Amino acid sequence: MKVKNSIALVTGANRGLGKAFVQALLDAGAKKVYAAARDPRSINIPGVEPIQLDVTSARDVTAAAKVAADVNLVINNAGIFRPTPLLAVDEADLRAEMDTNYFGTLAVSRAFAPVLARNGGGALVNVLSALSWANLPGTGLYSASKAAGWSLTNALRDELRAQHTQVVALHVGYMDTDMAKGVQSPKSNPLDVARQVLAALENGSSEVLADAVSRQVKAGLSAAPPMHVAA
């Protein structure tokens, strides 16, 4: 699809990668950008239309699909990460992370699929992670939610093909955002990542591996899992 003159909705748009997506869309000539956040007052980007959207709220999702009924590009960026060993995670945190990262993405996709169909098909972008395919200490729940999101994205690509909706999966490692502020490893610039996704939309791609980490992890998917050695 063409990004110039597009009408886009970005979830989780008040900071980090979401904010970078909004800026990249404006720079690329998008006609209108709905910047969605739980608190629209936290949106401080000139030239956008702030919109209230907690992706875990059915009421918010339904209302957003009515307000932004002219979109032809939806970017599912909203996500949370609460680093805790999987077997020790609090039940409330467990539900919150899955509700946001998986069920929230599904809810927004379901609500906006008919909107995209009415507007010519357009595109749907789901922000995933290199951790869709791997685990690190403390990332078990986040990895599970992103793995589910990857499977969801593949299913949506099949189901939305008939209405000519381009479905793009973004996988990326560490970015220079609040989520990775405690990480000492090299980090990608969120604006560079957002621009890669917009380029993928333009060239018809279905997947973006935004950095060396995501490319390396995906390339290793066929490797055998590590062996368990009994004591």
C-alpha positions in Angstrom: 0.0 0.0 0.0 1.0 3.6 -0.3 1.8 5.4 2.9 1.5 8.9 1.5 -2.1 10.1 1.9 -2.9 7.1 4.0 -5.2 7.4 7.1 -3.6 5.5 10.0 -4.3 4.4 13.5 -1.4 3.6 15.9 -2.1 2.0 19.3 0.2 2.8 22.2 1.2 6.0 20.4 2.2 8.1 23.4 5.8 6.9 23.7 8.4 4.5 22.4 7.9 2.8 19.1 4.3 3.9 18.9 5.3 7.6 19.0 8.0 6.8 16.4 5.4 5.2 14.1 3.3 8.4 14.4 6.3 10.6 13.5 7.3 8.3 10.6 3.8 8.4 9.2 3.7 12.2 9.4 7.1 12.4 7.7 6.0 10.1 4.9 3.0 12.2 4.1 0.1 10.4 5.8 -3.1 12.3 5.4 -4.3 11.7 8.9 -3.0 9.8 11.9 -5.1 8.7 14.9 -2.7 8.5 17.8 -4.3 6.1 20.3 -3.5 5.7 24.0 -5.2 4.9 27.2 -5.0 8.5 28.2 -5.2 10.7 25.1 -3.9 13.6 27.1 -0.5 11.9 27.0 -0.3 12.4 23.2 1.9 15.5 22.6 2.6 15.2 18.9 1.4 18.1 16.7 -0.7 17.3 13.7 -2.4 14.1 15.0 -5.8 13.2 16.3 -5.6 11.8 19.8 -8.0 9.0 20.6 -8.7 7.1 23.7 -8.0 3.4 23.4 -7.2 0.8 26.0 -6.9 -2.3 23.9 -8.1 -4.5 26.8 -11.4 -2.5 26.9 -14.1 -3.8 24.6 -15.9 -0.5 24.9 -12.8 1.5 23.9 -12.1 -0.8 20.9 -15.6 -0.6 19.6 -15.7 3.2 20.1 -12.3 3.6 18.3 -13.5 1.6 15.3 -16.4 4.0 15.0 -14.4 7.2 15.4 -11.6 6.1 13.1 -13.9 4.6 10.5 -11.8 6.2 7.6 -8.6 4.3 8.3 -6.8 2.2 5.8 -3.8 1.4 8.0 -3.9 0.0 11.5 -0.7 -0.5 13.6 -1.1 -2.8 16.6 1.8 -1.5 18.7 0.4 -1.4 22.3 2.2 -3.9 24.5 3.5 -4.4 28.0 6.4 -6.3 29.5 6.7 -7.3 33.2 9.9 -9.3 33.6 9.2 -12.2 36.0 10.0 -15.9 36.0 7.0 -17.6 34.4 6.3 -19.9 37.3 6.4 -17.0 39.8 4.4 -14.4 37.9 1.4 -12.9 39.7 -2.0 -13.9 38.3 -3.0 -10.3 37.7 0.3 -9.6 35.8 -0.2 -12.8 33.8 -3.6 -11.8 32.7 -2.6 -8.2 32.0 0.3 -9.2 29.7 -1.7 -11.7 27.7 -4.8 -9.4 27.6 -2.7 -6.6 26.2 -0.2 -8.3 24.0 -2.4 -11.0 22.5 -6.1 -10.5 23.2 -5.8 -6.7 22.7 -4.1 -7.2 19.3 -6.9 -9.7 18.4 -9.6 -7.3 19.5 -8.3 -4.4 17.6 -7.8 -6.5 14.5 -11.3 -7.9 14.7 -12.9 -4.5 15.1 -10.9 -2.8 12.3 -10.9 -5.7 9.8 -14.4 -4.6 8.4 -13.2 -1.0 8.4 -10.2 -1.8 6.3 -12.4 -3.9 4.0 -14.8 -0.9 3.4 -11.8 1.3 2.7 -10.2 -0.9 0.1 -8.3 -3.4 2.1 -5.4 -1.4 3.3 -2.9 -2.9 5.8 -2.6 -4.2 9.3 0.8 -4.2 11.2 1.3 -6.2 14.3 4.3 -5.4 16.4 5.9 -8.6 17.7 9.5 -9.3 18.8 12.5 -11.5 18.4 11.2 -13.0 21.6 8.3 -14.4 19.6 10.8 -17.2 18.9 13.1 -17.3 21.9 13.2 -16.9 25.7 15.5 -15.1 28.0 15.5 -15.2 31.8 12.3 -13.4 33.0 10.8 -13.2 29.5 8.7 -16.4 29.5 5.3 -14.7 29.7 6.2 -12.0 27.3 7.7 -14.5 24.8 4.5 -16.6 25.1 2.3 -13.6 24.4 4.4 -12.6 21.4 4.5 -16.2 20.1 0.8 -16.2 20.3 0.8 -12.9 18.5 2.9 -14.3 15.7 0.5 -17.2 15.2 -2.4 -14.8 15.3 -0.7 -12.6 12.6 -0.2 -15.6 10.3 -3.8 -16.5 10.7 -5.0 -13.0 10.1 -2.9 -12.8 6.9 -4.8 -15.9 5.6 -8.2 -14.7 6.7 -7.8 -11.1 5.4 -6.3 -12.0 2.1 -9.7 -12.1 0.3 -10.4 -8.5 1.3 -7.0 -7.4 0.0 -5.6 -6.4 3.5 -1.8 -6.6 3.7 -0.8 -8.1 7.0 2.8 -7.3 8.3 4.6 -8.8 11.2 7.4 -6.7 12.8 10.1 -8.6 14.7 12.8 -6.6 16.5 15.2 -7.1 19.4 16.1 -4.3 21.8 15.0 -0.8 21.0 15.9 2.5 22.7 12.6 2.7 24.6 11.4 2.7 28.2 10.8 -1.0 27.9 14.5 -1.8 27.4 16.0 1.1 29.5 17.7 -1.4 31.8 19.3 -3.4 29.0 23.0 -2.7 28.2 23.0 -4.5 24.8 23.0 -2.5 21.5 19.5 -1.0 20.8 17.8 0.0 17.6 16.5 3.5 17.0 12.6 3.2 17.1 12.3 5.7 14.3 14.5 3.6 12.1 12.4 0.6 12.9 9.2 2.4 12.1 10.6 3.5 8.8 11.5 -0.1 7.9 7.9 -1.1 8.4 6.6 1.7 6.2 9.0 0.7 3.5 7.7 -2.9 3.8 4.2 -1.6 3.4 5.2 0.1 0.2 7.0 -2.9 -1.3 4.3 -5.4 -0.3 6.3 -7.4 2.3 4.6 -9.5 4.9 7.4 -9.5 7.5 10.0 -7.1 8.8 13.1 -8.4 10.6 14.3 -5.1 11.9 17.7 -5.9 13.3 20.5 -8.5 13.4 19.0 -10.1 16.5 15.7 -10.8 15.0 17.3 -12.1 11.8 19.7 -14.4 13.8 16.9 -15.7 16.0 14.6 -16.6 13.1 17.5 -18.2 11.2 18.0 -20.5 14.2 14.4 -21.8 14.4 15.3 -25.1 12.9 18.0 -25.8 15.4 17.4 -28.6 18.0 16.4 -27.4 21.5 19.1 -27.7 24.1 19.4 -31.1 25.7 18.4 -31.7 29.3 21.2 -33.5 31.2 20.0 -35.3 34.3 22.0 -34.7 37.4 
